Structures are given as C-alpha cells and as structure tokens.
C-alpha cells in the first residue's frame, strides 16, 4: 500500500515566516507596548481569547494595528517567546466580525 507522506514542517515554516513579516510591518513601539500589555493581561487571568485581549486593548484607547492579521501574529509570536500557551481548547468568537467561528483559548505560560 502506497501512502502519501505529508510534510507539515514546510507549512509551519511558511506560517512562521508570514507571522514574522506581518508583525514586522507594525511599528516597533506598538509591538513592544502590545506585547507588554499581553504579558500583563495573561498574568491576571486563568485563560482568555485573543479577542478578549483585543477588546481590552482597544477599550483603553490604544490604537489598533494596521491589519487585523497582526493580532494573530502577536499571539503566535508571544507563544513562541514563551509568554503564553494555547490550552488546546476553543470557544465560539463573540465579536460580530468573526461570525462565531472557533477561537483559541490561551493562558500565561508556566
């Protein structure tokens, strides 16, 4: 029996490259401020979603990034840096623009 071998490492490499490029297009000051705020946000909650952090950030009058894709890049970057970790759980999104699709649940990394 001949099975097709799938190399997931190529996809992960392209994801990581895209994440890095997306985040690098944002101003250094914004990235540093958002990462520091995410670290504090994670430390004060047992678990949370990226949209909960985004809501908190924007409700404090902080500027949003130039693209909505930066939010995901910020979270993947924070996870790679050992600041947060995915719990393996998902919830339905609550913001209207996300159309109730599943979003990941995060927590501060141990």
For each residue, the residues with C-beta under 8 A, 3 or more apart:
1:
2:
3:
4:
5:
6:
7: 10 11
8: 11 12
9: 12 13
10: 7 13 14
11: 7 8 14 15
12: 8 9 15 16
13: 9 10 16 17
14: 10 11 17 18
15: 11 12 18 19 76
16: 12 13 19 20 76 80
17: 13 14 20 21
18: 14 15 21 22 73
19: 15 16 22 23 72 73 76 77
20: 16 17 23 24 73 77
21: 17 18 24 25
22: 18 19 25 26 67 69 70 72 73
23: 19 20 26 31 70 73 74 77
24: 20 21
25: 21 22 66 67 70
26: 22 23 30 31 65 66 70
27: 30 31
28: 31 32
29: 32 33
30: 26 27 33 34 63 65
31: 23 26 27 28 34 35 74
32: 28 29 35 36
33: 29 30 36 37 62
34: 30 31 37 38 57 62 65 74
35: 31 32 38 39 74 77 78 81 83
36: 32 33 39 40
37: 33 34 40 41 53 56 57 62
38: 34 35 41 42 53 74 75 78 83 84
39: 35 36 42 43 78 83 108
40: 36 37 43 44
41: 37 38 44 45 48 53 56
42: 38 39 45 48 78 83 84 106 107 108 109
43: 39 40 108
44: 40 41
45: 41 42 48 107 108
46: 107
47: 87 89 105 106 107
48: 41 42 45 52 53 105 106 107
49: 52 53 91 93 103 104 105 106
50: 53 54 71 72 75 103 104 106
51: 54 55 93 94 95 98 103
52: 48 49 55 56
53: 37 38 41 48 49 50 56 57
54: 50 51 57 58 64 71
55: 51 52 58 59 95
56: 37 41 52 53 59 60
57: 34 37 53 54 60 62 64
58: 54 55 61 62 64
59: 55 56
60: 56 57
61: 58
62: 33 34 37 57 58
63: 30
64: 54 57 58
65: 26 30 34 68 70 71 74
66: 25 26 70
67: 22 25 70
68: 65 71
69: 22 72 73
70: 22 23 25 26 65 66 67 73 74
71: 50 54 65 68 74 75
72: 19 22 50 69 75 76
73: 18 19 20 22 23 69 70 76 77
74: 23 31 34 35 38 65 70 71 77 78
75: 38 50 71 72 78 79 84 104 106
76: 15 16 19 72 73 79 80
77: 19 20 23 35 73 74 80 81
78: 35 38 39 42 74 75 81 83 84
79: 75 76 82 83 84 85 86 106 109
80: 16 76 77
81: 35 77 78
82: 79 109
83: 35 38 39 42 78 79 108 109
84: 38 42 75 78 79 106 107 108 109
85: 79 106 107 108 109 110
86: 79 104 105 106
87: 47 104 105 106 107
88: 105
89: 47 104 105
90: 102 103 104 105
91: 49 102 103 105
92: 100 101 102 103
93: 49 51 98 99 100 101 102 103
94: 51 98 100
95: 51 55 98
96: 99
97:
98: 51 93 94 95 101 103
99: 93 96
100: 92 93 94
101: 92 93 98
102: 90 91 92 93
103: 49 50 51 90 91 92 93 98
104: 49 50 75 86 87 89 90
105: 47 48 49 86 87 88 89 90 91
106: 42 47 48 49 50 75 79 84 85 86 87
107: 42 45 46 47 48 84 85 87
108: 39 42 43 45 83 84 85
109: 42 79 82 83 84 85
110: 85
